[in-house]
Amino acid sequence: MNRAAAGAAAPDQDPAGTEPADQPAAKAASGAPTVVLLGDVMTDLVARLAGPLVPASDSPARISVEGGGAAANTASWLASLGAHSVLLGRVGDDAAGRAAANGLRAHGVETRFAIDRQRPTGTVIVLVEPGGERTMVPDAGANEALTADDLPYDVFTPGAHLHLSGYTLLRPSSREAALAALDLAHEAGMTTSVDAASVGPLETAGAERFLDWIDGIDLLFANQAEARTLASAAHSAPPPIPATDQSPATIHRLNSVSAARAIAEHCGLAVVKLGAFGALACSSTGDYEYVDAVPLGADVAIDSTGAGDAFAAGFLKQWLTAPSLAEALRSGCVLAARAVRMVGARSVS
């Protein structure tokens, strides 16, 4: 892969972004993996609707302000599991940016943020339906201006892992930074993972181009819709696997195995999140592992915001510590279930 090299940290790098030795970096469990994450830092305005959204009228809701951003959420969950979590990103020179950094550090995340003097910290309006499904209305803000010059060289070290939020790749203005981070990670001998992020931006950017950008990474996370879109763009997508058992769970699983096998030609491992039907991982050899979802019980789902980010954290912590696909998938499902049961996208521990 021929990607732009990153420069040194920008002059407007947050002087408080690198913690002293007695701060979060030292709180990671002994022998825990180091995960460098690159992606969005957002403020979530979460509106939990009491009923269906009523266009051109009032729709009562309970509204709260939460920490957000896919990479930031995964970083928080990883830190809660004892990993050394280092988050790279860009925030505004505003109260929201300072609150984001302070909140993440309080949860054990080492933050290495560039400060944008012109754009505000990103914000997303999250509309949560009574059943827990969410719709997002994002304003990327400072995230949109992330550049390769915002990447600090010193975090790209052998033995660490890079996890990249797909939003950074899908957004044209920050794509150079994402590709530069992947280059730096490969040059350092780090393992790498990417989350496909969201099917709408993925289709807009082009699934075939996305597969080219991530070609050669170790691990790709995608939900069912993202996996279908990526599989359709793969040149050698295999046909669906016939199922003798016609239950919804079996059909979802086998269709997703077919999609994962196509995607895995571009990465070492494709992990597909199936929501209530569990999760699976498929290697480039075509072998796959599947686990069931963690049962939530009737009417338990509160807010699905960040469930996929939590899943990635659970999977990565287990996979980087003791590579067992089944255990990594179970760990991801357990953390995703915890995320769904709470309001907001971040770990509260």
Buried (B, 14 or more C-beta within 10 A) or exposed (E): EEBEEBBEBBEBBBEBBBBEEEBBBEBBEEEBBBBBBBBBBBBBBBBBBEEEEEEEEEEEBEEBEBBBBBBBBBBBBBBBBBBBBBBBBBBBBBEBBBBBBEBBBEBBBBBBBBBBEEBBBBBBBBBBBEEBEBEBEBBBBBBBBBBBBBBBEEBBBEEBBBBBBBBBBBBEEBBBBBBBBBBBBBEBEBBBBBBBBBBEBBBEBEBEBBBEBBEEBBBBBBBBBBBBBBBEBBEEBBEEBEEEEEEEBBBBBBBBBBBBBBBBBBBBBBBBBBBBBBBBBBBBEEEBBBBBBBEBEEEEBBBBBBBBBBBBBBBBBBBBBEEEBEBBBBBBBBBBBBBBBBBBBBBEE
